[in-house]
């Protein structure tokens, strides 16, 4: 009989506990569990069913908690091949930083091409999200004109970040216009930098002797991409003429851009070199 009475009394008490806040050291708890004092845990803590990885800390998402790191972005993946690509957000990752560069434009006889624009953003994500990429292709060289370098885009569903390609040369004797980037949709912590112009072709001369006039033609280097540590410009052709005739032994031929997003260098004949393709780096903890 006593056991029956205890069971009957325990039933409403259990319902009361399930429907009310529980306080430990607090007679008026304001939350489901309200502790007044220290807590000692010998196991682990889960946030939304997820156990944190080594080195991670619990961080507020604004509406709850998630695991993250206060040590900055320690992991990355880069994409340098022009065309489409994608990245799947790893398990436990809720934020990524994206750096994107547009492609460079090609060089002409008169100047080097323009480097692509730079874009950077920090974006909240969910594990398993797919980030789609489109890496811009550098434009071809030309005798007097070139096309714009291809744009590079990074898409988070309907939200799209774009780094513009470097402006092409539209007429003889001019340079391509530097461009930066833009976005559509919802973005915070986003900024852009312009690409850089290539250098113009220049010449200088002197008398080697009473009958020999020497002309040195330095074809313009390509525009240097922004956002890289110690970027190096791609040099243009360097030619030496004596009385109007090229001295081939002194000719230094230009080369492909050494950095992604760089403008192609200038060169003799039909132009120099193509602009470099764009680039994307994805950072996470």
N, C-alpha and C positions, 0 to 999 in steps of 0.2 A: 504493500500500500504506500509506504514512504517513497519507494522508487517511482511509483506512478505520479505522486504529487510533485516530486522534483522534476520529472520530465514535463509535466503540464506547465510548471512555473518557468522552465527553461525555454519553452517554445516562444512565448511572447517576448522574452528577454533577448533571444537571438534575433528576432525580427527587428527589435528596437536597435540593436547594435548595427545591423546591416543598413538601416535607413538613416542612422545618425553619424555625426562626426565622432571620432575617437580621440581622446586626449590622454597623454601620458605626462603626468606632472602638471596638467592643465585642466581644471574642472570645467572650463567653457571653451572647448576646441572650436576653431573657426574653419578648419579644413578636415578632409577625410581622416588624416592623421596629423595631429598637432602635438609636437613634442617640446616640452619645456626642460631643456637640459642637454647633456652630451649624448651622442650616439656612437656606439662601437659596432663596426660591421666586420665580420671575419670572412664573408663571402664576397660577392660582387654586386654592383648596381647596374641595372638595365634601364635604358631610356627607350621607351616604345618597343620594348622587347629586344633591343640591341645592346650587346656588351661592348664597351669601348675597347679599342686596340691599345697596345703599349704606347705610352706617351701622350695619349689623348686625355682631354678634360671635358667635363660636362659644361655645355654652353647654352645660353638662352637663344631660342629661335624667335622670341617675341610672343609666341603662344604656347611654348613648351620647352623641352630640353632636347639637345642632341649632342653627340660626341664630336669633338673637334680638337684643333691644336692651336696654341698661341705662339708657336715657333715660326710662323710664316709658311709659305708654300714650299714643300720639300720634295715633291714629285712632279714630273712633267713629261709630256710627250709632244714631239714636234712633227709637223707635216710640211714637206717642201716640194712634193710633186704636184704639178699643175693638174687641175681637174677636181672631181668630186671625191670626198672622203667622209669619214664619220668617226665618232669617238663615243664609247659607251661609258657612262659615269660608273666608277667602281663602287663596290659595296661600302657602306659607311661614309661616303662622301656627300656632303650637302652644300658645298660651295666650290666654285672653280674661278680661276682668273684666266682670262683669255688675252693673248697678244696676237694681233693680226697685221700683216703687211701686204699692201697691194703690190702688183708686179711693176717692174721698171719699163720705161719705153726705150726703144732702140736709138742708137746714135746715127748721125748723118755726117756728111763731109764737114759741115760748119760747126757742129757742137755735139757734145755727149748727150745721151738721153737723161730723162728725169727719173729719180727714184720714186718708188711707190709711197703712198701715205701710210701712217701708222695709227692703229686703233687699239685701245685697251679697255677692258671692263671686268668687273667682278659680278658674278651671277649666282644666285641661289639655285640649286638643282636637287634632284632626288636620285638615289642609287638606281641604276638601270636606265636612266634617261639617255636618249641618243642625241648627240650634238652633231649636226650635219655641217660639212665644210665644202667650200668651193674655192680652190686656190687659183689665183689669177695667173695667166700666161704672159710672159714678157713679149712686147711687140718687136717686130723685125726691124733691122736697120734699114736705112734708105739713103738715097743720094742727097735729097734736100728735104724730105718730109718723112714722118713716121706716125703711126697710130698710137693711141693711148695704151699704156700697159693694162692688163686685165685686172678687174676688181677682185678682191678676196672677200668672201662672205662667211659668217659663222651664224648658224641658225639654231635657236632654242625654240622649236615649234614655230609659232607665228612671230616671235621676236628675232630680228635679224640685225646683226652688226656688220658693217661694211667698211673695209679699208680700200680707198680708191687707188687705181693704178696711176702711175706717173703720166703726166700730160705729154702727148706726142708733139713733135715739131710740125707746125702747120705751114711754114713757108721758109724759103731759103734765107739764111742769115739770122734766124730767130732761135729761141730755145723753147722747150716744152714748159708748160705751166705746172708748178707744184700743186698737188691736191692732198687732201687729208682723208676724211671719212664721214660716215653718218650712221644713224640707226633708225629702225622703225620698231614700234612696240614698247615694251616696258623695260627700261634699263636704268640703273643707278651706278654711281662710281665709274663713269665712262668718260674718257677723254681721247683727243685725237692730236696728231702732229702732222704737219705737212712734210712731203718728200722734198728733195733738194734738186736744184737744177744741175745739169752737167756743165762743164766748162766749154767756152768757145774755142774754136781753133785759132791759133795765132802763129805769126811768122816773124822772123828777125833775120837780118843779113849783115854781111861785112865783106870787105875785100881781103881775100886770102893773099893775093899778090896783085901786081899791076894789071894783070890780064884775067884774073879769076874772081868772080863774084860768088859768094857762098850764101845760100838761103836755107835757113832751118825752119821747118814747119812742124809745130807741135799740135797735133790734133787733140781736141778736147777730151778730157776724161769723163766717165759717166758719173751721174749724181750719186752721192753717198747715202745709203739708207739710214734712217733715224732709228734709235732704239737699240742699236748694237754697241757693244764695247769695242772701241778702237777700230771702227770700220775703215777699210782701205779702198780708195777709189780705183776703178779699173782704168789704167792709162790708155790714152789713144796712141795712134801711130806717131812715130817720130822720124821724119825724113830729112835728108840733107841733099840739097841740089847745088851743083857747081855749074854756073853759066846755063842754068835751066835744065840740066841733065841730072837725073837722080843717081846718087852714089849708093848703090844697093848695099854695099858692105856696111853702111852706117844706118841702115833702116832697122828700126825696132818695131815689130808688128804688135798691134794691140791685142788684147786678150779678153776672154769671157769674164763677166763680173765675178768677183771673188765672194760676194755676199748676196744672199737672197734680197730681192726687192731693188737691187741696184740698177741704175741706168746703164745702158750699153755705151761703150766708148765710141768716139768718132774715128773715122779713118778715110783714107784716100779712095778714089775710084767710086764705087757705089755706096760707100758708107763704112761704118765700123762694125759693131757687134750688136746682137740682139739684147734687149733688156732681160734682166733675170726674173724668174718666176717669183710669185708671192710666197708667203711663209705664215705659219700659225704655230703658236706654242700654247698648250693647255697646261695649267698649273693646278695642283691640288695637294691636300695634306694626306 
